Amino acid sequence: MKGKLRWQLVGHGSVRSAEVTLAYQSARALANNLQGFHHAFGAKFKINQDPHSISLVGCSLIDTSKEGGFAWQFAQELGKHDIYSNVSAHSAEMAVTPHGQKMTLDSRGSWHHKASENKLILTWNKQGRLVPTTDLSIRLQRVLSLVDNLASGELKYRALNLEELADLNDAFQSKQGKLDVKRLMLTAFNNMDYLAWRHEIYQLLQLQDTHHPQLSGLSVQAALQQSQQWNKIQAKSIVALAEASMKQNGSAVSIQNANIAPQGLYIGGSELHTQSNAISLGLAWLHARYLGTPETRRLLNGLLTHTLINEQKADADGMITDGEMIQANLFRQQFIKLQNFDLNDKKLFTQQLISPFDWKPGYYLFKSQHHALMLASQIENGQHIYYLYDPHVGEIRCSGKDSAKSSLALNAILNDYLQGRNALLDPDTRAEQYGVTQKNNQYHFTIYQVNIANAVQQLPALTQLQTLLVDFRTDQQRMTQAGDVRLGNVTLPPAHALSQMGANIDGEPLSPRRLTDASRLARLRFFPAQLNNYLMQLDKNDPVAIQAVMLLKQQIFVQKGRLADLLTTSKNQSMHEVSIVLLDKINYHVKNGHIMSGLWSSLHDATVWGRFNRSVHRVGVGMQGYGYTRGIYDLIKYRAMLKRDDLTDEEKNELVYERNLALASFGSNVLIDATQYGLVKWGQQLASTGPTAMINRTQHMFNKFFRGHRITGTAMLTGARLGQMRFNASTKIAKFGGSTLTILSSGFDIYSA
């Protein structure tokens, strides 16, 4: 039997003893009966296929406003039998005509055929959670799949059904509210537009914690716009805080140990009413500062870990473990609990009426109309230290022998930071976006002193969050600390190299716990995308690379030469095929424990690179091409802006500098992709003429700023939010000199392993 199996269950939806039933059966009883039917029917007719979707045709079987009702319970009960079908139901009264048509009753008492306003479809997401298909992440994945299929030719536009057209309209909507077919076609069939759009989709998928409730009512198109605006704000704010700090760094005042930790818990913005989120996160930071520097670093690292786990959620191959999911969910739950504060509680918050602010030791909340900043004023080793924290960005530290000069420097940093714009020609300053008032050339906040000791009593989540953070790490971070690992006859130092190779056991990414599994050798598999990426970057002079090759040769022997058995099933067949080619090269070039010299060049063979590149070009992770698109767009944009007559000399100089950075960014993205994934169309043209002067100059420039290490895809993925922010911020503040980039190292570099 071909195609997708669909069941329709028709019966009376009614309430019996306060329990909703269908055909007088409870959700559990119906699920149990269907499981038995499914088994018997499949055995009799040799059909080994679960239903793709189940339609419940009965009155009022779901509540569209909340997670509850018969349909939710029914789907969850089926899940207990390992049947993970889509389940649809209606919240209104239903009837079936003599011809078998389903009719629903609207609020005006009229019957309609195929009315969708009171219909809800439930599906299982990649994390094994039951969600409505109105869920933003599900809608993103649906429209992504449709555009991918259109781009690859597997689906023709004229073959789209009404439901698929509605999904596309959600992402490509004209001003008239209709499907913008022209923009859809450009996105699907123009490589530049396609890769840029895919990049934006993955960026938004990495912000899943913001989808509900912040973005749940928006179309995919509107949500993408919010996401891109937020990404720009965070990246520009990182740069602005770094720039403002460096201007005040001198002999009398020291600005150091900046910890950049852009959070992924919420999307900031005045229109999204996120001030309470900023205050909640700020209270967690004040509590951490109250406890000490190690606890503060733990919190900021925790924010990055949470963001990294969210990036893994968006990975198509599911490189995320149950343990990581549980930790990330607990982290978010504690953050939500912190929102139970009350600014009118005088035991916690004492409004400061002194003007100007006296900077005395204590813990302070600087509240504006739309945002909140935090200040910790402390005495350390007899010296006055100030810490300023923006929940959107991270913290800076200001110290000096003269506390008066230190406070003046911090005040100057704050003023400089607030008067900046997220883009040179933005109409509003950062202060205006945050809702900070200005009087007599000074910015004014409503300032509260926070009693941390009382806050700990009133908000138990503060202590609970710190307890969670003691061991809040991704499995790859744990693998980094696991040291060497012996697998059969091969010792692989360090263990986290296995994570980079995409190693897994039964589809679950490798973790320290799994390293002790006695049967790990026979069950060891590799995710194709990660394995391809790793093998194409191998350096023959790297001892770890040699051991990795020997491990793969050993595993080929364990699997008796069946190369496909080393791989985890992938949705991307092209990626799978490339892995087979690469493994075959290893099998051929490794004999009797010796690696032939021809292996390394064969792994970098242009044919393989091209095949791999095509796989990621259309249905891969959507990372590499964005750099080219963005670079070209930026160069055109800056050229147009520089022609304006109303710019001052200072503004023109700044635009020229940013244009040059855009050019450098364009070149470095070519470099990154050549190292990580191979070259797409633009890169292939460059490759045909050999290494160009632009790439050489770019590498030379970034060598200075990245301590001589070659920029590789493992350090910065342009599809990853943290990677993109690091790259954007690093290039922008490069004009202050290489040493200033240490401002980013404390936050980002801990994850580069």
Helices and strands as residue ranges (DSSP letters): E 6-10, E 13-16, E 19-22, H 27-45, E 53-57, H 70-80, E 86-90, E 94-96, E 102-105, E 111-113, E 119-124, E 130-132, H 136-152, G 157-159, H 162-171, H 181-189, H 191-205, G 208-210, I 211-215, H 220-248, E 254-260, G 270-272, H 275-291, H 293-313, H 322-337, E 349-351, E 362-367, E 372-380, E 383-390, E 394-399, H 403-419, H 430-434, E 437-439, E 442-444, E 446-450, H 452-458, H 461-469, H 475-480, E 485-487, E 490-492, H 496-500, E 503-505, E 508-509, G 514-516, H 520-523, E 524-526, H 528-535, H 543-558, G 563-566, H 573-589, E 590-591, E 594-595, H 598-603, H 606-619, H 626-642, H 649-676, H 681-688, H 693-705, H 721-732, G 733-736, G 738-741, H 742-748, G 749-751
